[in-house]
Amino acid sequence: MPRTFFVTACLLLAACGAKGSSAPEPTPILDGIYRFSERPQPLTQSIEGTMMILRDTVLLDAQPGPCRYEDKLSWGTSSIVYKCAEMTVYVDRANPVRNSKFRITVMVDERRTVCVRYDVNARGQRVCVQQETQIVQREVPVSGVLRPTRVTNP
């Protein structure tokens, strides 16, 4: 009798504990065609394109392009990787609509003031007597999150 009571009590406690828990929310159906347009600084042109999601497949078309799937970079990772011209797009496998990212390297012009002529002053110190402004290009990495919006359902 005590053993039966113990088993019954355990079952009731387990049932009470399960009642308070909630089932995980279902993953929303993401299938469809999405459009994105991003223009982070210092890019002079927008990054635009479409993403077609169908179950576990994501097809990407973007400008700059054309885009090609990078199977070696995608294998065993949490992202599907596309190379679109000089831009790399990382499409998140779990939630491509919320967690996809891009990375691109751009050249930016910087102004630098340089000394073009030196002289020696009365104390014997070398001093700049003529300056010039030059424009120098520098590579700058730019990255961000894509924010696609649904255009059509599948």
C-alpha positions as CSV (number, residue, x, y, z in Angstrom):
1,M,0.0,0.0,0.0
2,P,2.7,2.6,0.8
3,R,4.4,1.8,-2.5
4,T,1.2,2.4,-4.4
5,F,0.7,5.7,-2.6
6,F,4.2,6.7,-3.5
7,V,3.8,5.9,-7.2
8,T,0.4,7.7,-7.3
9,A,1.9,10.8,-5.6
10,C,4.8,10.9,-8.0
11,L,2.4,10.7,-11.0
12,L,0.2,13.5,-9.6
13,L,3.2,15.7,-9.0
14,A,4.5,15.1,-12.5
15,A,1.1,15.9,-13.9
16,C,0.9,19.1,-11.9
17,G,4.3,20.1,-13.1
18,A,3.5,19.4,-16.7
19,K,0.3,21.4,-16.5
20,G,2.2,24.7,-15.8
21,S,4.5,24.3,-18.7
22,S,3.6,25.5,-22.2
23,A,4.4,23.9,-25.5
24,P,7.1,25.7,-27.6
25,E,5.7,28.2,-30.0
26,P,5.5,26.8,-33.6
27,T,8.1,28.1,-36.0
28,P,6.3,30.5,-38.5
29,I,6.2,29.4,-42.1
30,L,8.8,31.5,-43.8
31,D,8.2,30.2,-47.4
32,G,7.8,33.0,-49.9
33,I,9.7,35.6,-51.8
34,Y,11.3,38.4,-49.9
35,R,12.9,41.7,-51.1
36,F,15.6,43.6,-49.3
37,S,17.4,47.0,-49.8
38,E,20.2,48.2,-47.6
39,R,22.4,51.3,-47.9
40,P,24.9,51.4,-45.0
41,Q,27.5,54.1,-44.8
42,P,29.9,54.5,-46.6
43,L,28.3,52.6,-49.5
44,T,27.4,54.9,-52.4
45,Q,25.0,52.3,-53.9
46,S,22.3,50.2,-52.3
47,I,22.5,46.5,-51.7
48,E,19.3,45.1,-53.2
49,G,17.9,41.8,-54.0
50,T,15.4,39.0,-53.5
51,M,15.4,35.9,-51.4
52,M,13.2,32.9,-52.3
53,I,12.6,30.6,-49.3
54,L,11.1,27.2,-49.8
55,R,11.4,24.9,-46.8
56,D,15.1,24.3,-46.4
57,T,16.2,26.0,-49.6
58,V,17.1,29.6,-50.0
59,L,17.8,31.1,-53.5
60,L,19.4,34.6,-53.6
61,D,19.6,37.2,-56.3
62,A,21.3,40.5,-55.4
63,Q,22.9,43.6,-56.7
64,P,25.8,43.7,-56.8
65,G,25.8,40.4,-58.5
66,P,25.6,37.8,-59.9
67,C,25.3,35.6,-56.9
68,R,26.7,32.1,-56.6
69,Y,26.3,29.5,-53.8
70,E,29.5,28.8,-51.9
71,D,29.2,25.1,-51.0
72,K,32.6,24.9,-49.3
73,L,31.9,27.9,-47.0
74,S,28.3,26.7,-46.3
75,W,29.2,23.1,-45.4
76,G,28.7,22.3,-41.7
77,T,27.9,25.9,-40.7
78,S,24.7,27.7,-39.5
79,S,24.7,29.8,-42.7
80,I,24.1,29.3,-46.4
81,V,26.8,31.4,-48.0
82,Y,26.5,33.3,-51.3
83,K,29.2,35.3,-53.0
84,C,27.6,38.2,-55.0
85,A,30.4,40.1,-56.8
86,E,32.5,41.5,-54.1
87,M,29.8,41.0,-51.4
88,T,29.3,37.9,-49.2
89,V,25.9,37.1,-47.9
90,Y,25.3,34.8,-44.9
91,V,21.8,33.4,-44.9
92,D,20.9,32.0,-41.5
93,R,19.6,28.4,-41.9
94,A,17.3,28.6,-38.8
95,N,15.7,32.0,-39.6
96,P,16.8,33.5,-42.9
97,V,14.3,36.4,-42.6
98,R,15.7,37.7,-39.3
99,N,19.3,36.7,-39.1
100,S,20.9,37.0,-42.5
101,K,23.9,39.2,-42.9
102,F,26.1,40.8,-45.5
103,R,29.8,41.8,-45.7
104,I,31.5,43.8,-48.3
105,T,34.8,45.7,-48.5
106,V,34.7,49.2,-50.1
107,M,37.3,51.8,-51.0
108,V,36.9,55.1,-49.4
109,D,38.8,58.3,-50.1
110,E,40.6,60.0,-47.2
111,R,42.3,63.3,-47.2
112,R,45.7,63.5,-45.7
113,T,47.9,66.5,-45.1
114,V,51.6,65.6,-45.8
115,C,54.7,67.7,-45.7
116,V,56.3,68.2,-49.1
117,R,59.2,70.5,-48.2
118,Y,61.3,70.7,-45.1
119,D,63.8,73.2,-43.9
120,V,66.1,73.6,-40.9
121,N,65.2,76.5,-38.5
122,A,67.6,78.7,-36.5
123,R,67.8,76.0,-33.7
124,G,68.8,73.4,-36.1
125,Q,65.5,71.6,-36.1
126,R,64.0,70.1,-39.2
127,V,60.5,71.7,-39.8
128,C,57.9,71.5,-42.4
129,V,57.6,74.6,-44.5
130,Q,55.1,73.4,-47.2
131,Q,52.1,71.1,-46.8
132,E,49.9,69.5,-49.4
133,T,46.6,67.7,-49.1
134,Q,46.5,64.3,-50.8
135,I,43.7,61.9,-51.4
136,V,44.5,58.3,-50.4
137,Q,42.2,55.3,-50.8
138,R,41.7,52.9,-48.0
139,E,39.8,49.6,-47.8
140,V,36.9,49.6,-45.3
141,P,34.9,46.5,-44.3
142,V,31.2,47.1,-44.2
143,S,28.8,44.6,-42.7
144,G,25.2,44.6,-41.5
145,V,21.9,42.7,-41.2
146,L,19.6,42.2,-44.1
147,R,16.0,43.2,-43.4
148,P,13.9,41.4,-46.0
149,T,10.2,42.0,-46.4
150,R,7.7,39.4,-47.8
151,V,6.6,40.2,-51.4
152,T,4.7,37.0,-52.2
153,N,3.8,33.7,-50.7
154,P,4.9,30.5,-52.5
